[in-house]
Amino acid sequence: MKYGSVSAALTILTVAAVVIANVIFTALCGRYGWYVDMSSDLMYKVTEDCKEYLDEYVISEVKKANDSGGGNEKVTILFCDDRENIESEITQNYILGSALEIQEMFPDYVEIDFLNIWENPSIARSYGITASTNVAFLYSDRHVVLSLADFYIFEAADTETPVAYNGEKRLATGMMRVVQENTPMCYLTVNHGETVEDYELMYMIADAGYNYTYLDLLNYDIPEDCELLITFNPTQDFTSNDNVSSVSETDKIREYMNNGGKYMVFVSADTFVSGGHENLEELLAEWGVRYMHSTGEDGIENCYTIKDSMHSTTTDGYTILAQNTPSGFGAEILKDITKPNVFGNSTCISPSDGFTLDPAGNYVSDAYGSTRTLTPLFVSDTSAEAWASGRVVAKATDDPFVLMSLTKQENAQGNTSYLLASASTEFGSESAMQSAVFGNSQTLSTILKYMGKENVPTNLTFKPFGDTDIDSITTAQSTTITIVLAAVPAAVILGTGIVIHVKRKNAV
């Protein structure tokens, strides 16, 4: 007892000291960016994918402008402090290092400059620079300004703990945005209860080369420069030509779509709780999209909520890992998406009446003057269940639930319209889009590129500071691992103890 107690006490104190030291050091690393690259190749080296992207979508534009105008203009990457100050701060020095690599790749078309904004405040204001940690991109009479935080990925709801470096992508997209002469517009509908809890989806839209703003369809028409329209979590219905309103928002969207429009709709299992969305759902049904409902014994209609305890990243089973569709043109779109995509608080989509399955795995309808073709993009596993009104209303045993779909239509003028329908708003959340293990961000970029936005950086991803693969483990996998880690060591120790006990007994 005497020596055992001392040993136990020393063990506890040692473990506590190690834990405390790790907590303190981790906090300091997060606060001051103390990270050291210990890989054989530089972790933050500009990749060949980035070089190819810049050559195709940035340098080619600069060359074209210089050749047509006879000039020798360059893209300027402007750091907003003296060089020695940039190099002395590690998070800014990472960005400078990447910028220098890009300049070395394209010395005739890219230059780096430094501006002390405290000594030159008027110049800083003219570019919209607000802090010495900003990085500005200058070309011709255009400029784009990014903050230091834009070059890093942070923990959800924690803006002080960087978990990955995103400098390569931000430098490339910043240069792309400043050289493109006519920046396409993305409009987000408002006044239907739309709520975007964080701005990660907007950052992805900006990285794809869009400017974005908000649009009140009740009072304004869809502008001619609208290249992308988004409706995110509308808890109230759109207006239609009826006794309530003389303005039809849905007719405005119909006209936009028939002229080659691109529309994205994000809903969740909670979107339709506040009441009916007959007008919006009628519009979506024309494009093959029907969000599933069930009426309970109490007469209340609720959306399906998809639960899969076997393939969920949370213990409640409502944040599920989706499967890439195995057929249809959706499979071709997602052929390069290897990371899992996560859908939280998801409902599901069923092809609407009039859309029939073709041999390729798509759903086709000719009922609206032109052929409309819907393909599933992501589906649930066969172990998933649909819940509504507190009971299981459907199972995916024979037919997996569709979690995201894409419908396309080619009109007589040769334009192609697209409708992307997501059954989860959390698909575009910060925790899903910024994750180092989930492919949500790459998926949306890939879809935008398929829909016609050529200069979307689909292959430029951030570099995590650590291995975070454990983040994508499902509840079924975690249960198996827990059982194995609990049972196997115990069995080994028990077996060893029995062998030793028997040998000692025999020796006596």
N, C-alpha and C positions, 0 to 999 in steps of 0.2 A: 504493500500500500504506500509506503513512504517513497520509494523510488519511482513507482508508477505514477503517483500524483505529481511529482516534480516533472517527470517526462511529459505527462499530459499538459501541464501548465505551460511548459516551454514550447510545446507544439502549438498550442492555441495562440500564445503570444507571437510566435514566429509567423504563423499563417495570417494573423491579424495585421502584423506589421507589413507583410508583403501586399496584402489587399489594400491597405491604406496607401502605401507607396504607389501602387498601380493606379488607384483612383486619382491621386493628386497629379501624377505624371500625365495620365490621360486627359485630365482637365486642362493642364498646361499646354499639351499638344494641340488640343482643340482650340484653345484661346489664342495661341501664338503661332500655330501652323508649324510645329516642330515635326517635320517628316523627313526621313532620309531614304533615298532610293538605294536599295541594296541589291537590285537585280543586276544580272550581267549586262543587259542592254538597258539603256535609259528608259525609265517608265514613261516619261513624258515626251519622248521623241516624236516629232511630227511623222505621221504614217504616210505610206505610199497612197492610201486611199484619199487622204487630205490633199496631197500633191496633185493627184488626178482631178479631184473636185475643183481645186483652185484653177488648174490649167484649163478645164473645160468651161467653167461658169464665171470666172473672174478675170483671169489673164486674157482669155479670148476676147472679152468685152473691151478691155483696155487696149489691146492690140487693134481691134476694129476701129475704135474711136481715134487712136493715134494715126492709123493709116488713112482714114477718111479726112482727118483734120490737119494732117501734116505736123502734129505736135509730138511731144515726148512726155506726156503726163503720166504720173505714177499714183498708185494708191498709197496714202500715208497712214501709218499706224502711229498715233500720237499718244505718248504717255504724259500724264499731267503733273509731272514733277521732274526735278533734276535726276540725271541718270544714276548718280551715286545713291540717291535716296531710294530709287526703284530697286537697285541691286541689293541694297541692305535689308530690304523687307522681303522675306522668303516667298510669300504668296504672290507678290507682284513680280518677283524675279522669275518665278515659273513662267508667267505670261510673257515676260520679256524674252526668256530663252526660246520659247516657241515662236515668237515673232521674228527673232533673229534667224532661226532656221528657215522660216518662210522667205525672209528677205534674201537669204543665201540661195534659195532655190530659184527665185525670180528677181535677180538684182536690177534688171532693166525696168521692172514694172512695180516694185514694192520698195518703199523706203520707211525708215523709222525715225521719228523725231521726238523731242522732249520739250515740254512747255511748263515752266514754273508758273502755275496759275496765280500764285500770290503776288508775283512781280508783274504779271500780265493779265489782270482781271478782265479787262475789256475784251481781249481775244477769247478768253475762256467763256465769257457770257455769249459771245457771238456764235459759238459752237454748241451752247447749251451744256457746258461742263459745269458741274456743281461741286466736285471733290477732287482732291489730288490723287485719289485711287481710281478715278475714271480712266477708261481707255477709249479714245475717239478714232474713228475711221473717216478720212477725208478724201474726196475725189470730186474734181470739177467744182461745182457749187453746192455739192451735197455733203452731208455729214451724218454719222450715226454714233451715238455715245452709249457705252456700256459701263456698268459699275463693276467693282471688283467681285462682288458676290455673283455676278452673272457667269464668271469663269469657274465656279466651283459648285458642287452638289452638296447639299446640307441634309442633315437629319430632318425628318418631318417635324415642323413646328419648332425648329431650333436653327436659328440663323448664325450661330457662332461655332458650330461643330462641322467643319467640312469633312465629307467622307469620300469625295472623289474630285478629280481635276477634270474640268470640261473645257480647257483652254483651246485645244485644237479646233473643236467644233465652233466655239464662239468666235474665234478669230476668222475662221473660214466664212461663217454666215454673216459676220459683221462686214467683211469685205464684199461679199456677194450683195448684201442689201444696199451698200453705198454705190456700187457700180451699175446696178440695174436702173435703167433710165425711167421706166414706168413701173412703179411698184404696184402689184395687184392689191385689191382691197378685200378684206374679210369683214363681214358684218355679223354681229351677234344680236338676235332678236331680244327685245325687252318688253316689259309691261304684261307679262304672262306669269309673273312669279319666278322668272328664271333666276337662279342663284349659282354663282361659281364660287365655291368655297376657297379655292386658291387659284393662282394664276399660272400654274404649270402648263396647262393647255394653251394659254395665250403665248407663253414663251416658245412653245413648240411651233405655233402658228407663225410667230415672228422669225424663228429659225428657218422656216420653210420659205421665207421671203415675202410674207404678206405684211401690210399695215392693217390694223384692225380698229374698229370703232363699233358703236352700238346703233341699232336701227329700230325705230318705233314704226311698225308696219301699219298701225291704225291711222297715223297722220302723214306718213310718207310712203312713196313708192320705193321699190327696190332700185337703187341707183344702177346706171348702165355699167359702172366700173366694178360692180360686185362680181368677184371671181369665186367667192366662197361664202355661203350663208350657214350659220350655226344656230341651232336652238338647243339650249342646255337646261334640262330639268324644268320644263314649263309646268307649273302646278295649276295653271288656269288655261282655259281653252282659247283658241284663236277665233276671231269673229268670222262670220260668213254672211251672205246675203239672206237675211231673215227679218223677222219682226223686231229683233233687238237692235241690229246695227245695219246701217246702209252701206258700210264699208266691209268688204270681204278681204281679210288678210290671207285666207287660204287661196282665193283666186289670184292674188298677187304672186303667191309662191308657185301656183300652177303655171302661170304665164312665164315666170322666171325659169322654171324647170323645163318647160316645153321649148325654150329658146337656148338650151344647152347649159342650164344652171347646175351648180354643184351644191348640195345641201347635206348637212350633217345634223342628226337628231340624237341627243343623249337623254335617256330617261332611266329611272330605276324602279324598284318595287314600290317605292313610296311616292312616285311622281303623281299618280292618278288618285291618291287617297282623298284629296280635297274636293273631288267632284268629277263630273263627266267631261270628257274631251272629245265629244262626238265629231266636231268639225276637223280637228287635227287628225284624229284617227281615221276619218273618212279620206282625208288627203293621203295619209300614209298607206292606207289600204289600196289605193289606186296604184301604188308603187310596190305592192306585194307585201307590205309590212303590217302585221297584226300583232300587237302586244296582247298577251294572253291574260284573260280575266276569268274569275269564277264567282258565282253567286252562292253565298252560303244559305243555311237554313233560315237565317234572320233576314234574308232578302237583300243584304248588303253585298255589293260587288267589290271584289278586291283583286288586285294584280297577283299573278303568280309570283312567288318568291322562291328562288332556286337554292336548294340546300344540298350539299354533298360532303358528308362527314369524312368520307374516305379520301377526298382530293381537295381539302381545304387548308389554307394557311392559318386559320383561326379555329379555336376550339368549338365555336358555335356552328361551324360548318357553312357559314354564309359568305365567306370570301374564298372563291373557288378558282382553281387553276383550270383554264380552258384548254380544249384540244383544237389544233388547227383542223379545218375541214379537210376531209380526205378526197373530196371530189368537186366538180364544178370549176369555173374559172377562178373561184376563190382560192383553191389549192395552188394554182399557178401564181397568184398574187403573193401568197404567203410562203413560197418555196424557200426563201432565204431567212425566214423568221425561225430561229432555233431556240430562242429563250421562251420560257412559258409566259403566257399573258394571264393577268389576274383580273377577275370580275368580282366586285364586292356589292352586296345588297342588290343582286341582279334579278330582274324578271326575265322573260324569254319571248322570242319572236316565232310566230308561225306564219307561213305563206298564206296570204289572204285568198278568198274565193276568186276563182278565175285564173289562178296561177297553177299550172300543172308541171309535174316533174318530167324533165327530159332525160334521155339516156346518159347525158354527161353529168347529171347531178345538179343541174340548175332548174329554177322554176320560171316558166315562160308564160306571158300573156300577150295576146294581140287585141285586147278589148278596147284600147285607148288610141287607136289610129296608128300607132307605131309599136313595134315589138319591145316589150320591157322584160328584162331578164334579171332575176334575183338569184344571187348565190350566197349561201351561208359562208361566213368567214371563220367564226369560232363556235364550237359546240361544247356542251358539257360531256362529262363521262357518263357511261351507262348506269353508274351507281347514284346519280343525282335524283332528287325528288323535287316536285313543285308543291309548295305549301300555299294555302289561302284560307282565310277565316279559321285559322288554327287547326287545319287538317291537311293531310296529303291528298291532293287532287289529281296528280299525274306522276308517273315515273318514267325515267329515261331508259328503261331496260331495253326496249326495242327501237326507240327513236330518240336519240339525244336531243336535248333542248338547244335551240339556236340562240346564241348570246350576242352575235353581231352579224349583220348582213350588208350586202352592197347590191343595189339595183342600178342597172344602166339602160339607157334608151338612146338610140341614134335617130335624130330627126331628119326631115327631108333636105335640110340645108347642110347636112354632113356633120352637125354638132352632136356631141355626146353628152347626155345629162347623167348625173350620178346622185343617188341617195344612199348615204351611209346611215344605218340605224344601229345604235348601241343600246343594249338592254341594261346597261350599268353606267351611272354617272361617275362612280368611283374608278372606272377604267381610266378616266382622265385626271385623277387626283394626283397630288404631289407625291404621295407615298408610292403610287404605282408608276408614275412617269419618271421619277428620279431614281428608282431602284436600280441597283447594279445587276440584279438577277432577273428582273422581269423585262419582257420585250414590248411593253405597251407603247413607249415612245417611238421605238423603231417601227412598230406596226403602223401607227398613224402616219408617220413620215412616208412609209412605203405606199400606203393607200393614197395619200395626197399625190405622190408621184404617179401612181397608176391613173389617177383622175386628171392628169395633164400638167401638174406642176413639176416641170423637168428638173429644176435646180434644187430639189429637196435633198439635204445631206443624209441619206438613209444609212450610210456606212460609217459615219463619224460618231463615235460613242465616247463617253467619258471613261477615265481610268480610275478605278476604285483604289483607295489607299490600302485596303485590306481585302481578304477573301470573305465575301458575304454570301456564299452559296447556301448557307444554312437558312437564309431568309425564305427560301422557296420550298422548304420541307413541308410536306402535307401532314395532317393529323394522323393519318394511317401510318406513314413512315415514322413519325415521332413516337407513336405507340410501340411500333415494332422495335425501334432502337432502344427505347426505355426498357422494354421487357428483356431484350438481349443484354443490355448493360447491367441490369439488376440481377438477372438469373445466371449468366455465364460466370462472372467473377465469383459469385457466391458458390456455385457448383464446383468451380476449380478449387477454391479455398477449402470447402467441405471435403472434397476428395483428397486433397493434400493432407488435411488434418487427420482423416481416417487412416491414410497410409502411415503417417508418422506415429499415430497412436498405436496402431497394430504392431509396428516394428519395435517400438519401445516396450510394449507389453511382452512381445516375444523375447526381447533381449533380456528382460528381467526374469 
